[in-house]
Amino acid sequence: MKILGIDPGLRVCGYAVIEKKLLDVKLLEAGVFRINADNTLAARLSQIAADIQTVLEKYRPDMVAVEQLYAHYKHPRTAILMGHARGVILQKSDEAEADVKEYAATRIKKSLTGNGRATKNQMQRAIQSVLSLAEPPEPADVADAIAIALCCANER
């Protein structure tokens, strides 16, 4: 089973593709899409759609895992804008006929570390251990995408 984990963003969008076979999990590819912040919102969403479609076509994942939207009452505009990016990602994933799963940030953290309030550093170390990586994954957007994909894999 191939799983695409996505950490949505309007400036940097992290992604990771893993393959799970029984008890073995392998990282196939991970990276970020850097979106031109000077572009209009519509142009940025188009770029996200094209970038996600490229990964979907290359790997044909069975599942796409995305972090649920978190809205902080002090920053409602951020949540609304992020909802646009998530919408494009969900639409492209559905178009590619991949099952879409959404996970809360605390659930993702608990899945990997046992602690729903784990720090970024703890998450990166857990990912490094699970995937036997030489170094913790960087940047944080990549680590988040890997964590999302691993959370999905843990539940399968």
N, C-alpha and C positions, 0 to 999 in steps of 0.2 A: 504494500500500500504506500502510495506517495502522498505526502501532506505538504501543502504550501502554507506557511505561517506568514502573516502580514501584520506589520506594525504601521498603521496608516499615519500619514502626515502630509501636510500641504507644502512643506519645504524639503523634508527628507522622509522617505517611505522605506522602511526596512522590510526585507523579505528573506525567507529561508525555505528551502525545499529539503525535506528529509524522506528517507525510505525506511519503512518498518517491515521487518520480516521476523515473525514470531517474537523472540526476545531481543533481536538485534536491531539497532537503530543506526542509520548512517546519514551523515550530512552530505547532500549532493551539491548544493550551492547555497550561498548566502551573500547578501550584499545590500546596497541601498540604491534607491532611485533619488537623484537630486533634482528637485523641481525648481525651476527658475522663479524665485519669489517676486521678480519684477513683472511677471506676466499677470494678466487678468485671472480672476478665479476660474473662469470658463477655460482658458488656455491651460491652466495648471491641472484642472480636472481631466482635460483631454490628454495631457502628457501622462498622468497617472494611469488612465485607461489604456493607453498604448503600451506603457511599460509593463503593466500587469498582464495584458494580453500576450505580450512576448514570452513571459515566463510560463503562462498557462499553456501556450502552444508548444513550447520547448519541452516541458515536463509532463504535461497532461496529468495533473494531480487528481487523485480520487477525492480528496477533501481539501478545502481551504478553511483555515482557522484564522479568525480575526478577533482582536481584542474588542470587548464591548465598549460602547461609548460611556465615558465618565464625564459628568457635567458638574463642575464646581460652581456653587452659587455665586461666587465672586467673579467668575469668568464665563458667563453663559454664551457669549459670542464665539469663544473658542470652540465650545461643544457644537454649536450650530455649524461652524465652518468645517470642523472635523467630520461632522455627519455627511457633508457633501462628498468628502474623499471616501468615506466608508461606503456610501451609496454607489459610487462608481465601481469600487472594488467588488462589492456584493453583486452588482449587476453583471460585471464581466465574468465573475466566477460562476454565476448561474447560467450565463450564456455558454460557458465552456462545459456545462453539465457536471460540475463538481459539487459535491455536497458541501454546504457551508455551515460551519460551527462557530459560535461566538462564545467567548469566555471572559469573565470578569478578571481584572488584574489580580485581585487577591486569590482567586482560584488558580490562576497560572502560577503565581509564586508558591502557593501551598503545594501544588502538584510536584514542583521540582525540589523545594527545600523543606517542606513541612511547615513553613511559616508564611502565612498570608501577608505579612508585612516585611518580608525580606528586602534587604537593600539591593541596589544595582550590583554592587560588588559580590554579594552572596549569590545572586542569580548567575552572574558571569562565571563564578567558580563552580557552581552546580552544573552548568552547561558544559564547562570544560571537562569536568569529571565524567559526566554521562556520555559524552561523545569522544572522550580520550583525546582532546585537543592539546596541542603543545602549549598554547597560550589561551587566556580567556578571550572570548569573542569581542571584537570592537568594530565599530562604535556601538553605543548603547542601543541604537535602532536595530542593528543586526542581532544583538543579544536578545532583545525583546521579541523579534520575529522568530528566532530559534526557540525561545521559551514557549511561545504560543503554539508552535508546531509540535514541540515535545509534550505539552500539556494535552493536546489533541491525541497524540500517539499513546499516551499513558491511559487514556480513557477507552481506547479501542481494544 
